[in-house]
Amino acid sequence: MTPETIPFGWRPATGADVPLLAVLYADAAASLGPLVYTEEQVAAWAANPRRDPQAFRRYVLDHDTWVAERTSDFAILGFCGIDFDGERREVHALYVRPSVTRHGIGTEMLRRTLQRARSSGARRFAAWATPFSRPVFLRAGFEWTQSFTESFAGVPFERYRVELG
């Protein structure tokens, strides 16, 4: 399926969105995590918004985060955030509701995010990708530059550095 299959609007995230985005984030971890992560990793990832709600709020609102809403009922389908500070723009979030993955929504959100950044003069981009987001970044032209294992909530996770431009 393509993004046209599920039309969505695109708007900046607000403080009112944060609780819904926290649920989407935790659902993505709990539903998709077991495909590539251990039980311990899934639990650490899914608990993140509950563990520190203020940090999750900053994760969403301290960056240029936009929300994809289904046009038929305004249900939130995903969100993507980018940091506009500095020479290289850092993509901080790329999450899609588990029930609508593999419909091109993540790819389209990333495309719109990069397009918005380019219109403000950005030419270089980077992200720390997961096993889920890495293919989306690679299809968008990012190159995989390194793998890195780091602790998140006391649990080791492998992440992938990807860069574009």
TAHUMO-V347335 format. One record per residue. N is the residue number from 1. NEAR is the number of other ideal C-beta (glycine too) atoms within 12 Angstrom. D_CENTER is the distance of its C-alpha to the mean C-alpha in Angstrom with 2 decimals. Layout:
N & NEAR & D_CENTER
N & NEAR & D_CENTER
This chain:
1 & 14 & 19.88
2 & 13 & 18.47
3 & 27 & 16.46
4 & 12 & 20.01
5 & 17 & 20.55
6 & 29 & 18.31
7 & 23 & 18.74
8 & 34 & 16.30
9 & 23 & 16.72
10 & 28 & 14.40
11 & 23 & 15.00
12 & 24 & 14.14
13 & 38 & 12.92
14 & 19 & 16.02
15 & 19 & 17.28
16 & 15 & 18.32
17 & 28 & 14.81
18 & 28 & 13.80
19 & 20 & 15.70
20 & 27 & 14.27
21 & 38 & 10.60
22 & 32 & 11.92
23 & 25 & 13.54
24 & 39 & 10.70
25 & 39 & 8.75
26 & 29 & 12.22
27 & 26 & 13.08
28 & 37 & 10.31
29 & 35 & 11.61
30 & 25 & 15.15
31 & 25 & 15.20
32 & 30 & 13.42
33 & 29 & 14.02
34 & 20 & 17.74
35 & 17 & 17.41
36 & 19 & 16.76
37 & 27 & 17.22
38 & 16 & 20.36
39 & 14 & 21.11
40 & 19 & 21.01
41 & 30 & 17.52
42 & 26 & 16.25
43 & 22 & 18.19
44 & 26 & 16.90
45 & 35 & 13.18
46 & 30 & 13.96
47 & 24 & 16.26
48 & 31 & 14.07
49 & 32 & 13.96
50 & 21 & 17.65
51 & 22 & 18.72
52 & 14 & 18.08
53 & 21 & 17.28
54 & 16 & 18.05
55 & 17 & 15.68
56 & 33 & 12.79
57 & 24 & 14.28
58 & 20 & 14.33
59 & 26 & 10.70
60 & 37 & 10.09
61 & 25 & 13.40
62 & 22 & 14.31
63 & 27 & 11.92
64 & 29 & 11.96
65 & 38 & 9.36
66 & 39 & 10.14
67 & 37 & 10.40
68 & 42 & 11.45
69 & 30 & 14.72
70 & 24 & 17.09
71 & 17 & 20.19
72 & 12 & 22.68
73 & 12 & 21.89
74 & 16 & 19.02
75 & 22 & 16.99
76 & 39 & 13.32
77 & 39 & 11.51
78 & 47 & 7.85
79 & 45 & 6.11
80 & 46 & 4.84
81 & 36 & 6.69
82 & 37 & 9.25
83 & 26 & 12.42
84 & 24 & 15.53
85 & 15 & 17.98
86 & 13 & 19.96
87 & 15 & 20.74
88 & 21 & 17.52
89 & 34 & 14.26
90 & 29 & 11.40
91 & 44 & 7.76
92 & 32 & 6.48
93 & 41 & 2.95
94 & 43 & 1.29
95 & 46 & 3.71
96 & 38 & 7.27
97 & 32 & 10.50
98 & 27 & 12.36
99 & 19 & 15.41
100 & 31 & 14.10
101 & 27 & 12.32
102 & 20 & 14.29
103 & 25 & 15.14
104 & 27 & 13.43
105 & 39 & 11.04
106 & 40 & 7.88
107 & 30 & 10.49
108 & 33 & 11.87
109 & 43 & 8.99
110 & 44 & 8.56
111 & 28 & 12.38
112 & 32 & 12.88
113 & 43 & 10.88
114 & 33 & 12.95
115 & 20 & 15.97
116 & 26 & 15.88
117 & 33 & 15.72
118 & 19 & 18.48
119 & 13 & 20.56
120 & 15 & 20.71
121 & 12 & 21.92
122 & 26 & 19.03
123 & 16 & 19.83
124 & 21 & 18.02
125 & 36 & 14.35
126 & 31 & 12.81
127 & 37 & 9.84
128 & 30 & 10.08
129 & 37 & 8.87
130 & 33 & 9.57
131 & 24 & 12.08
132 & 28 & 9.75
133 & 34 & 7.58
134 & 28 & 10.77
135 & 22 & 12.69
136 & 34 & 10.42
137 & 36 & 10.69
138 & 21 & 14.33
139 & 19 & 15.16
140 & 31 & 14.09
141 & 17 & 16.67
142 & 30 & 15.02
143 & 21 & 17.40
144 & 23 & 16.94
145 & 20 & 18.93
146 & 16 & 19.02
147 & 17 & 18.17
148 & 18 & 18.22
149 & 15 & 18.83
150 & 17 & 18.32
151 & 14 & 18.93
152 & 25 & 16.44
153 & 22 & 18.53
154 & 14 & 21.41
155 & 24 & 20.03
156 & 16 & 19.48
157 & 28 & 16.28
158 & 22 & 16.21
159 & 28 & 13.47
160 & 28 & 13.79
161 & 26 & 14.19
162 & 34 & 13.69
163 & 25 & 15.37
164 & 31 & 16.53
165 & 19 & 19.75
